[in-house]
Amino acid sequence: MAIPFYKYQGTGNDFIMIDNRQQLFSKNDTKLVKWMCDRKFGIGADGLILLENHPTLDFTMVYYNADGNPSSMCGNGGRCIVAFAKQLGVITDQTVFEAVDGLHEAFIKNDLVHLKMQDVSSITRYENHMFLNTGSPHHVQWVNDLAAFDVKTEGALLRYGDLYGKAGSNINFVEQTGDSFAMRTYERGVEDETLSCGTGATAVALAIHHQGKTNSHEVDLRVEGGRLKVTFEPAGTGYNNIFLIGPAKPVYTGVWPD
Ligand SMILES: N[C@@H](CCC[C@H](N)C(=O)O)C(=O)O
């Protein structure tokens, strides 16, 4: 069956978006999702996202990594599906939807999608890194000379190493230059560096504040595919009222052939 799709990107994290309100897309076909996401044999994307009906909210987001498997929350994908829902006429400029990690509020203002993330109850600090879950698991580590850093090799070593076992983790490397912060991410399920990771940016922003590198409750991050902003309120050992803010753009539409 031919499958109409839309391609979106949020700071270079790119997704195949499918309007699955009629439940026509086969949801357990790992091979098909992997094939569609393949950059040589398919459409090419870091992940695939289904927009589905929800009984009481605006819609449900169903997320698959490029390896074809359903996974935990995707922040950039969450921003892209809000823009997609607006393009489909499902919402106007604000919404509440359900994703794998629970409900998310979001709104679009000045062409930027503001996505509310789940509260983070704690951040674990180790000698050389921090770990937190922002809807997906994230390792955050400071490095020097981020531009020259081998994110794919070092990220894979940590992702598959003893620290995270079979479940693995996304791995973020961060560098501070003066008041500004840059980050690069090795993504679990893509098994490569991506140009941006929304839950990763959220994790890095909170880790930066937690370590006292900034007192501000608003952190701007340079990612390989652009810029993201994260705002938050400290709350006990964690953070509440967390928003991931950035652009989410349609790239093209097409039809996946029979
Ligand atoms: N690109 C995402 C993260 C998607 C989930 C991740 N690959 C995982 O499996 O943990 C984002 O923008 O948050």
The ligand as a Gaussian input file, in Angstrom:
#p B3LYP/6-31G(d) Opt

LIG

0 1
 N       16.188000      12.738000      18.838000
 C       15.531000      12.636000      20.056000
 C       15.823000      11.492000      20.977000
 C       15.138000      10.253000      20.456000
 C       15.203000       9.074000      21.381000
 C       16.579000       8.496000      21.484000
 N       17.192000       8.191000      20.238000
 C       16.499000       7.254000      22.377000
 O       16.171000       6.159000      21.892000
 O       16.723000       7.402000      23.571000
 C       15.290000      13.945000      20.744000
 O       15.238000      14.968000      20.038000
 O       15.052000      13.960000      21.946000

